[in-house]
Amino acid sequence: MKVQETFFISHGSPTLSIDDSLEARHFLKSFRETVFSQTPSSILVISGHWDTADPCVNAISGPCDTIHDFYNFPEPMYKLKYPAPGSPELAARVKELLKESGYERVNVDKKRGLDHGAWVPLMLMYPDANIPVCQLSVQSERDASYHFNLGKALAPLKDEGVLIVGSGSATHNLRTLRQVDSVASWALDFDSWLKDALLSGRFDDVNAYQEKAPYAKMAHPWPDHFYPLHVAMGAAGDNAKAQLIHNSWDLHTVSYASYKFTAT
């Protein structure tokens, strides 16, 4: 079974795991019914919460550990588990494809489980935790085009039934969060620019977002949560089409904008 789509999911706050007031939570819970009905052979998640100097993929035999990499949140969140099986086979294939594409150093981590950028959305999308999962790190010291090309190298995985999911955030500036219903104008401007650029196929502009986008540095003071989008965009293949599949806001500046990329 081939997979035609890749996805970028804005995972927002860790409270997405328990807060039923968040629209994005309901969107992800309905993902299989309304967005992607196929059952993939395995899932590769590129999470903004794993940042390494060189690409690193986890290769877990048996169930993955659930990493609670957040602090001062409600106690029930620390009891949540997502024991999806790992996939050393997929990890080996990821390493093989990246090496073939000129990535000289690709590391394999046989101990690291799933961080909340992976398990929180997957817990909602695939609650049975029965599909093998691997995680791939980002390299925040590199640029967006590097991550786009990383995605291009991984594109053959789709023909092998692998679902590629970038998990980050369309906007990510933790210093600007507020408990208000309004949306900051700069966040809205960046989010709107991103939507227009993606939907009109201006992927080169998205790769050059730091020069092209309004308020790029406010939206992403550090790029770790944005680069998963570039990986998903690159992995979709040449002439891919982008579609906005969800949009909601929380905490004044957190966009939950999520996108599907479909090969054409």
Disulfide bonds with the S-S distance in Angstrom:
none
